[in-house]
């Protein structure tokens, strides 16, 4: 298709020029979207119905995200216009994500082992030792197969046509269930769209995850796997249930695990004790064992860490991985890649400033109107401050807080997230900001589910795409050619 033809198609569809994921500056449809948007043009009258049916599909299956109110959790918002990545884009992304996941895993291993990167000044020791994700009690432990970050969720944004890493998530990365369900919804509601586009499947994720968990089990031949959840009031509880079901694992809460003589057991439906080999934990490490970490924890079970230390149970992700997704340590990941792998980073960070450094802090203060300040220990988009949206008094008050506790803050330069075509509630299209969270499974070599979770802002003016802030999802298509 010529550029003129793609421009004409974009104009005929009434596509918003601000949707730079799908439309170039001249109004031409980007090649990966050509077949999909041609299909949307033919099916324009049916799109509002597909959207309604999708929401009903999610509702019927209880696909929820958020804390239940009056016993009911909110349905995960969904936009039916898929995000599309070409095979070439995905190849480049995959290489960069694999590289980053391996470096993060090596860094965690180093933090609890010889600490070479700290001694050589690659990552400042003061930032590691002051991190809430760094657990001194597990220094010297070596997990099964020496892997720490079995699952990584790495947030990626496209800025002026180039992908950048926004954030690393290796503690308890969530969101894969919503990527899987978004694909199932589209395959059910618009199967003809897939007949016209060669889209890579994603259904193999849970099978691969189970195989990784089996490989780290003390009894690989007969591994009993549990998914440890904080409970039904956790925002991602639906995901915990889905993963347990699809991996043929048992969903448990901490009080259902029993540690006897450094072995872990659970009660089955008949009340009999069953030996547990692997815990896929969706509980933050510091809540896993009240004998070692937080004494007030009701989410884990006493003795879990000693059982793990002795190799009698495997835990994924391994306790202590939170040090690698500390927002203040994120700026040093490119240096980790160079140090551990001897390679140049294949994908850069969003420009970021370490506020514990006086010179960088002064630069941020002088350019506050171009900055986004984030609290280090918050997640879900909470507590984010956009400098340009603040009054002078609010900026001054925030900077005073930063100067008082610089270790608690991270500053990133505000970048224009790419925007994708989304279906407007009343019909027609509008551009909304998107990011992408691919999921990397780390075994003998990294494997990345083709696509991942595309998060989309709740409205065209919203700058934050987090689901906790009203954002939703799209199906993410990776083309086979």
C-alpha positions as CSV (number, residue, x, y, z in Angstrom):
1,X,0.0,0.0,0.0
2,X,1.4,3.4,-1.0
3,X,1.8,6.2,1.5
4,X,-0.9,8.2,-0.3
5,X,-3.3,5.3,0.0
6,X,-2.5,4.8,3.7
7,X,-3.0,8.6,4.3
8,X,-6.3,8.4,2.5
9,X,-7.4,5.5,4.6
10,X,-6.4,7.2,7.8
11,X,-8.4,10.3,6.8
12,X,-11.4,8.2,5.7
13,X,-11.5,6.5,9.1
14,X,-11.4,9.8,10.9
15,X,-8.4,8.6,12.8
16,X,-7.0,11.2,15.3
17,X,-3.5,12.5,14.1
18,X,-2.4,12.4,17.8
19,X,-2.5,8.6,17.7
20,X,1.2,8.3,16.8
21,X,1.2,4.6,17.6
22,X,-1.0,4.0,14.6
23,X,-0.7,7.2,12.4
24,X,2.4,9.0,11.3
25,X,2.8,12.8,11.2
26,X,1.3,13.0,7.7
27,X,-1.8,11.1,8.7
28,X,-0.8,7.9,7.0
29,X,-1.6,4.6,8.7
30,X,1.6,2.9,10.0
31,X,2.2,-0.4,8.1
32,X,1.6,-2.8,11.1
33,X,-1.9,-1.3,11.4
34,X,-2.8,-1.3,7.7
35,X,-4.8,-4.6,7.8
36,X,-6.4,-4.0,11.2
37,X,-7.6,-0.5,10.4
38,X,-8.9,-1.6,7.1
39,X,-11.0,-4.1,9.0
40,X,-12.2,-1.5,11.4
41,X,-13.3,0.7,8.5
42,X,-15.5,-2.1,7.2
43,X,-16.8,-2.9,10.7
44,X,-17.1,0.6,12.1
45,X,-20.8,0.2,12.8
46,X,-20.2,-2.9,14.9
47,X,-17.5,-1.4,17.1
48,X,-19.7,0.0,19.8
49,X,-21.4,-3.4,20.1
50,X,-18.1,-5.2,20.3
51,X,-17.1,-2.9,23.1
52,X,-20.3,-3.5,25.0
53,X,-20.0,-7.3,24.5
54,X,-16.3,-7.2,25.7
55,X,-17.3,-5.5,28.9
56,X,-20.0,-8.1,29.4
57,X,-17.5,-10.8,28.5
58,X,-15.2,-9.6,31.3
59,X,-18.1,-9.2,33.7
60,X,-19.5,-12.7,33.1
61,X,-16.1,-14.2,33.8
62,X,-15.4,-12.0,36.8
63,X,-12.2,-10.5,35.3
64,X,-11.7,-7.8,37.9
65,X,-8.9,-5.5,39.1
66,X,-9.1,-3.5,42.2
67,X,-10.1,-3.7,45.9
68,X,-13.7,-5.0,46.3
69,X,-16.2,-2.5,47.6
70,X,-19.4,-4.0,49.1
71,X,-18.0,-7.4,48.2
72,X,-17.6,-6.7,44.4
73,X,-14.3,-5.7,42.6
74,X,-14.5,-3.5,39.6
75,X,-14.4,-5.0,36.1
76,X,-11.1,-4.4,34.3
77,X,-11.6,-1.6,31.7
78,X,-11.0,-2.8,28.1
79,X,-10.6,-1.1,24.7
80,X,-11.4,-3.3,21.8
81,X,-9.0,-1.7,19.2
82,X,-5.8,-3.8,19.5
83,X,-2.3,-2.4,19.7
84,X,-0.1,-3.8,16.9
85,X,3.7,-4.4,16.8
86,X,5.5,-5.5,13.7
87,X,7.7,-8.6,13.8
88,X,10.8,-6.4,13.5
89,X,9.7,-4.1,16.4
90,X,9.2,-7.2,18.5
91,X,12.6,-8.7,17.6
92,X,14.3,-5.6,18.8
93,X,12.2,-5.3,21.9
94,X,12.8,-9.0,22.8
95,X,16.6,-8.7,22.6
96,X,16.6,-5.6,24.7
97,X,14.2,-7.1,27.3
98,X,16.2,-10.3,27.5
99,X,19.4,-8.4,28.1
100,X,17.8,-6.3,30.8
101,X,16.2,-9.2,32.6
102,X,19.5,-11.1,32.7
103,X,21.3,-8.1,34.1
104,X,18.7,-7.6,36.8
105,X,18.9,-11.2,37.8
106,X,22.7,-11.0,38.0
107,X,22.5,-7.9,40.1
108,X,20.2,-9.4,42.7
109,X,22.5,-12.5,42.9
110,X,25.5,-10.1,43.4
111,X,23.7,-8.1,46.1
112,X,23.3,-11.2,48.2
113,X,26.6,-12.7,47.2
114,X,30.0,-11.2,46.6
115,X,28.6,-7.6,45.9
116,X,31.2,-7.0,43.2
117,X,29.1,-4.2,41.5
118,X,28.9,-2.3,44.8
119,X,32.7,-2.7,45.5
120,X,33.5,-1.5,42.0
121,X,31.2,1.5,42.2
122,X,28.8,0.4,39.5
123,X,25.8,0.8,41.8
124,X,26.3,3.0,44.9
125,X,26.3,0.9,48.0
126,X,24.4,3.6,50.0
127,X,21.4,3.1,47.6
128,X,21.5,-0.7,47.9
129,X,21.8,-0.9,51.7
130,X,19.1,1.8,52.2
131,X,16.6,0.0,49.9
132,X,13.5,-1.4,51.5
133,X,13.8,-4.2,49.0
134,X,17.3,-5.2,50.2
135,X,16.9,-8.0,52.8
136,X,20.1,-8.4,54.9
137,X,18.8,-11.6,56.5
138,X,19.1,-13.5,53.2
139,X,22.7,-12.5,52.4
140,X,24.6,-15.7,51.4
141,X,21.6,-17.7,50.3
142,X,21.7,-19.3,46.8
143,X,18.3,-20.2,45.4
144,X,17.6,-23.3,43.2
145,X,19.4,-23.1,39.9
146,X,20.8,-19.7,41.1
147,X,17.9,-17.8,39.5
148,X,16.2,-15.0,41.4
149,X,14.0,-13.1,39.0
150,X,12.0,-15.9,37.4
151,X,9.3,-13.4,36.2
152,X,10.1,-9.8,35.2
153,X,7.5,-7.3,34.1
154,X,9.4,-4.4,32.4
155,X,7.4,-1.3,31.6
156,X,8.2,0.1,28.1
157,X,7.1,3.4,26.5
158,X,7.5,4.7,23.0
159,X,8.8,8.3,22.8
160,X,9.1,9.9,19.4
161,X,9.2,6.5,17.8
162,X,11.8,5.0,20.1
163,X,11.2,2.5,22.9
164,X,12.5,3.3,26.4
165,X,12.3,1.5,29.7
166,X,10.1,3.3,32.2
167,X,10.3,1.0,35.1
168,X,11.4,-2.5,36.2
169,X,9.1,-4.9,38.1
170,X,10.8,-8.0,39.5
171,X,9.2,-8.2,43.0
172,X,5.8,-9.5,42.2
173,X,5.0,-8.3,38.6
174,X,1.3,-8.4,37.8
175,X,-0.8,-8.0,34.7
176,X,-0.3,-11.1,32.7
177,X,-3.8,-12.4,33.4
178,X,-5.3,-9.3,31.8
179,X,-3.2,-9.7,28.7
180,X,-4.4,-13.3,28.4
181,X,-8.0,-12.4,29.0
182,X,-7.8,-9.5,26.6
183,X,-6.7,-11.9,23.8
184,X,-9.4,-14.4,24.7
185,X,-12.1,-11.7,24.6
186,X,-11.0,-10.6,21.1
187,X,-10.8,-14.1,19.8
188,X,-14.3,-14.7,21.0
189,X,-15.9,-11.5,19.9
190,X,-14.0,-10.6,16.7
191,X,-12.5,-13.9,15.4
192,X,-12.6,-12.6,11.8
193,X,-10.0,-9.9,12.7
194,X,-7.5,-12.6,13.4
195,X,-8.2,-14.3,10.0
196,X,-6.8,-11.2,8.3
197,X,-3.8,-10.6,10.5
198,X,-1.0,-13.1,11.3
199,X,-0.9,-12.6,15.1
200,X,1.5,-14.6,17.3
201,X,-0.3,-16.6,20.0
202,X,0.2,-16.0,23.8
203,X,-1.6,-18.9,25.3
204,X,1.6,-20.8,26.1
205,X,2.6,-18.5,29.0
206,X,1.1,-20.4,31.9
207,X,2.6,-23.7,30.6
208,X,6.0,-22.2,30.4
209,X,5.7,-20.7,33.8
210,X,4.8,-24.0,35.3
211,X,7.8,-25.7,33.6
212,X,10.1,-23.1,35.1
213,X,8.6,-23.7,38.6
214,X,8.9,-27.4,38.2
215,X,12.6,-27.1,37.3
216,X,13.4,-25.3,40.5
217,X,11.4,-27.7,42.7
218,X,13.2,-30.0,45.1
219,X,11.1,-32.9,43.6
220,X,10.9,-32.0,40.0
221,X,9.3,-35.3,39.1
222,X,6.3,-34.8,41.4
223,X,6.3,-31.1,42.2
224,X,3.4,-29.7,44.3
225,X,3.1,-26.0,43.4
226,X,1.1,-23.4,45.2
227,X,0.3,-19.8,44.4
228,X,0.5,-17.7,47.5
229,X,-1.9,-14.8,47.6
230,X,-2.5,-12.0,50.1
231,X,-6.2,-12.9,49.8
232,X,-9.4,-11.8,48.0
233,X,-9.0,-8.2,49.0
234,X,-5.8,-7.8,46.9
235,X,-6.4,-5.8,43.7
236,X,-4.9,-8.6,41.5
237,X,-6.7,-11.5,43.2
238,X,-8.3,-12.5,40.0
239,X,-4.9,-13.0,38.4
240,X,-3.8,-15.2,41.3
241,X,-6.8,-17.4,40.8
242,X,-6.4,-17.6,37.1
243,X,-2.7,-18.5,37.3
244,X,-3.3,-21.2,39.9
245,X,-6.1,-22.7,37.8
246,X,-4.1,-22.7,34.6
247,X,-0.9,-24.1,36.1
248,X,-2.8,-26.8,37.9
249,X,-1.5,-25.3,41.2
250,X,-3.2,-24.7,44.5
251,X,-4.2,-21.2,45.5
252,X,-3.3,-20.7,49.2
253,X,-3.1,-17.9,51.8
254,X,-0.3,-17.8,54.3
255,X,-2.3,-19.3,57.1
256,X,-2.9,-22.4,55.0
257,X,0.8,-23.2,54.9
258,X,2.5,-25.1,57.7
259,X,6.2,-25.5,58.3
260,X,7.3,-28.6,60.2
261,X,11.0,-29.4,60.6
262,X,11.9,-27.0,57.8
263,X,9.5,-28.7,55.3
264,X,6.4,-26.9,54.0
265,X,2.9,-28.4,53.9
266,X,-0.6,-27.5,53.0
267,X,-3.9,-29.0,53.8
268,X,-5.9,-30.6,50.9
269,X,-9.7,-30.6,50.6
270,X,-9.8,-33.7,52.8
271,X,-7.7,-32.1,55.5
272,X,-4.6,-34.3,54.7
273,X,-1.1,-32.7,54.8
274,X,0.5,-32.3,51.3
275,X,4.1,-31.6,50.9
276,X,4.7,-28.2,49.0
277,X,7.7,-28.0,46.7
278,X,7.3,-24.6,45.0
279,X,5.7,-21.3,46.2
280,X,4.8,-18.9,43.4
281,X,4.6,-15.9,45.7
282,X,2.3,-12.9,45.1
283,X,3.2,-11.6,48.5
284,X,6.0,-9.0,49.1
285,X,9.1,-10.7,50.5
286,X,9.1,-8.8,53.8
287,X,5.7,-10.3,54.6
288,X,6.6,-13.9,53.9
289,X,7.9,-14.9,57.3
290,X,7.2,-13.2,60.7
291,X,10.2,-15.0,62.3
292,X,12.6,-13.3,59.9
293,X,11.0,-10.1,58.6
294,X,7.9,-8.3,59.8
295,X,6.7,-9.8,63.1
296,X,3.2,-8.4,62.5
297,X,2.7,-10.2,59.1
298,X,-0.3,-12.4,58.7
299,X,0.3,-13.0,55.0
300,X,3.1,-15.5,55.2
301,X,3.9,-18.4,57.4
302,X,6.5,-18.8,60.2
303,X,9.5,-20.8,59.1
304,X,9.2,-20.3,55.3
305,X,12.6,-18.6,54.9
306,X,14.5,-21.3,56.8
307,X,12.8,-24.0,54.7
308,X,13.8,-22.0,51.6
309,X,17.4,-21.5,52.9
310,X,17.8,-25.2,53.4
311,X,16.5,-26.0,49.8
312,X,13.4,-27.8,51.0
313,X,11.1,-25.4,49.1
314,X,11.6,-23.1,46.1
315,X,10.1,-19.6,46.1
316,X,9.5,-17.5,42.9
317,X,10.3,-14.8,42.6
318,X,13.0,-15.4,45.2
319,X,12.8,-13.3,48.3
320,X,14.9,-10.1,48.1
321,X,14.4,-9.3,44.4
322,X,12.8,-6.0,45.4
323,X,16.2,-4.4,45.5
324,X,16.3,-4.6,41.7
325,X,13.0,-2.8,41.1
326,X,13.8,0.0,43.6
327,X,13.1,3.2,41.6
328,X,16.3,4.9,42.9
329,X,18.4,2.0,41.6
330,X,16.7,1.9,38.2
331,X,19.0,4.7,36.7
332,X,21.9,2.3,37.2
333,X,20.5,-0.6,35.2
334,X,22.4,0.4,32.0
335,X,25.6,0.4,34.0
336,X,24.7,-3.1,35.2
337,X,24.2,-4.3,31.7
338,X,27.7,-3.1,30.7
339,X,29.3,-4.5,33.9
340,X,27.7,-8.0,34.0
341,X,27.2,-8.7,30.4
342,X,29.9,-6.6,28.7
343,X,27.3,-5.2,26.3
344,X,25.9,-1.8,25.5
345,X,22.2,-1.5,26.5
346,X,19.9,-2.2,23.6
347,X,17.2,0.0,25.1
348,X,17.7,3.2,27.1
349,X,16.0,4.4,30.2
350,X,13.7,7.4,30.2
351,X,16.0,10.3,31.3
352,X,16.1,10.0,35.1
353,X,17.8,11.8,37.9
354,X,19.1,10.4,41.2
355,X,18.0,13.0,43.8
356,X,20.5,11.8,46.4
357,X,23.1,13.4,44.2
358,X,23.3,17.1,45.0
359,X,24.1,18.2,41.5
360,X,21.3,16.2,40.0
361,X,18.9,17.4,42.6
362,X,19.8,21.1,41.8
363,X,19.2,20.4,38.1
364,X,15.8,18.9,38.8
365,X,14.8,21.9,41.0
366,X,15.9,24.3,38.2
367,X,13.9,22.4,35.7
368,X,10.9,21.3,37.8
369,X,8.4,22.2,35.1
370,X,9.8,19.5,32.9
371,X,10.0,16.8,35.6
372,X,7.8,14.0,37.0
373,X,8.6,13.2,40.6
374,X,7.7,9.8,42.0
375,X,7.8,8.4,45.5
376,X,10.2,5.5,45.6
377,X,8.1,3.1,47.6
378,X,4.7,3.7,46.0
379,X,3.2,1.8,43.1
380,X,0.1,1.9,40.9
381,X,0.7,5.5,39.9
382,X,0.0,6.8,43.4
383,X,1.8,10.0,44.6
384,X,3.1,11.1,41.2
385,X,3.7,14.8,40.7
386,X,3.9,16.5,37.3
387,X,5.9,19.7,37.8
388,X,4.2,21.6,35.0
389,X,0.8,21.0,36.6
390,X,1.7,22.3,40.0
391,X,1.4,25.8,41.4
392,X,4.6,27.6,42.5
393,X,3.7,27.1,46.2
394,X,3.1,23.4,45.6
395,X,6.4,23.0,43.7
396,X,8.3,24.7,46.6
397,X,6.6,22.5,49.1
398,X,7.4,19.4,47.1
399,X,11.1,20.4,46.7
400,X,11.4,21.0,50.4
401,X,10.2,17.4,51.0
402,X,12.6,16.1,48.4
403,X,15.6,17.9,50.1
404,X,14.5,16.5,53.4
405,X,14.3,12.9,52.2
406,X,16.0,12.6,48.8
407,X,16.2,8.8,49.0
408,X,12.4,8.6,49.0
409,X,12.0,10.3,45.6
410,X,12.9,9.8,41.9
411,X,12.8,12.4,39.2
412,X,12.2,11.6,35.5
413,X,12.0,14.0,32.7
414,X,8.4,14.2,31.4
415,X,8.2,12.5,28.1
416,X,5.3,12.3,25.6
417,X,4.0,8.8,25.7
418,X,2.8,7.5,22.4
419,X,-0.9,7.4,21.9
420,X,-3.0,4.7,20.3
421,X,-6.3,4.8,18.6
422,X,-9.1,4.0,21.1
423,X,-12.8,3.7,20.8
424,X,-14.7,6.7,22.2
425,X,-17.6,5.9,24.5
426,X,-20.1,7.6,22.2
427,X,-18.6,6.2,19.0
428,X,-15.7,7.3,16.8
429,X,-12.0,7.3,17.8
430,X,-9.7,9.2,20.1
431,X,-6.0,9.0,21.0
432,X,-5.0,7.8,24.5
433,X,-1.6,7.3,26.1
434,X,-0.3,3.7,26.3
435,X,2.6,1.8,27.7
436,X,3.5,-1.9,27.4
437,X,4.5,-4.4,30.1
438,X,6.1,-7.5,28.5
439,X,6.7,-10.4,30.7
440,X,10.1,-12.2,30.7
441,X,10.4,-15.7,32.0
442,X,14.0,-16.5,33.0
443,X,15.2,-20.1,32.9
444,X,18.2,-21.4,31.0
445,X,17.5,-18.6,28.6
446,X,14.9,-15.8,28.6
447,X,11.5,-16.3,27.0
448,X,9.1,-13.4,26.5
449,X,5.4,-13.8,25.9
450,X,4.8,-12.2,22.4
451,X,3.2,-8.8,23.4
452,X,2.2,-8.5,27.0
453,X,-0.1,-6.1,28.7
454,X,-0.8,-2.8,26.9
455,X,-2.2,-0.4,29.5
456,X,-4.2,2.5,28.2
457,X,-5.1,5.8,30.0
458,X,-8.7,6.2,31.1
459,X,-9.3,9.3,28.9
460,X,-7.4,11.4,26.3
461,X,-6.2,14.0,28.8
462,X,-4.9,11.5,31.3
463,X,-1.1,11.1,31.5
464,X,-1.0,8.1,33.8
465,X,-1.9,4.7,32.4
466,X,-1.8,2.6,35.6
467,X,-4.8,0.4,36.2
468,X,-5.0,1.7,39.8
469,X,-5.6,5.1,38.3
470,X,-8.5,4.1,36.1
471,X,-6.5,2.9,33.1
472,X,-7.5,-0.2,31.2
473,X,-6.0,-2.6,28.7
474,X,-5.9,-3.5,25.0
475,X,-5.1,-6.7,23.3
476,X,-1.4,-6.6,22.1
477,X,-0.8,-8.1,18.7
478,X,2.7,-9.1,17.6
479,X,2.6,-9.9,13.9
480,X,4.4,-12.9,12.5
481,X,5.7,-11.0,9.6
